[in-house]
Amino acid sequence: MHPPLFRAVLIALAIAFAMAFVIVVVPPLFASGDVIGAFAAGFVNPFASGYAIDVILCWCVLAAWVVHDATANGVRHGWIALVLGVVPGVATGFALYLLIRMRQRPL
């Protein structure tokens, strides 16, 4: 895949996930105002718990990689991807880190 197409796909996926997050999660969160309850709702049954644990550990893997990669290759501002990996989610944070990295270290 050519770099411009790869960038476009990453941007589209990051925006798509962020929009889905805003549409699905934000209205009930505003209605309840309970951030801790919203987090706990990810663990309402074994299936949801499995997905929630997967997402949490994917963020941890992303964090380890961002710290390592930023140190080894001099990538700056990776912390922004880690913040966006929490809200709206890992998909947006990971895509953003790849875009930051590509901008500073072209393919």
Salt bridges, closest charged atoms under 4 A:
ASP69 OD2 - ARG101 NE 2.63
